[in-house]
Amino acid sequence: MSMPQHLSTREAVVIVQKGTATLSISGNDLSLKEHESMIIPAGEKHSLQINEDFQAHVIMETDSQIMFIDS
């Protein structure tokens, strides 16, 4: 499973609860693992590829908007 390239109009914090995923951001592929967290800056294009039974909490401001990038 994956989430295509998108951005948030506000900063987002991802807190991984379970599993692994690959976050593609700023030309880098970063591995996200259980008990890790990542801050995604506002306006930064990124995508997510689930590798293994992934569960995470994403925290962002209530007025944040997610905008998908046309491929």
C-alpha positions, 0 to 999 in steps of 0.5 A: 500500500502507498500514499502518492506524492502530496503535501500538507499546508502545515507542519506534520509530525508522524509517530510510528506505532507499528511496522515499517514504511519508506518516506520519500521526501526531499529526494531521499528515501527514509526508513520509518520504524516502530517507536520513531518519529518524523517532522514533515515541514509544511509545503514539503512534497512527500510520499509513503510506501508501506513495507510491513503492517504499518500503523502511525499517528499523524499530528497536524493543525486543524486547519491543515490541508493535504494537497495531492500532486498531479503525476 
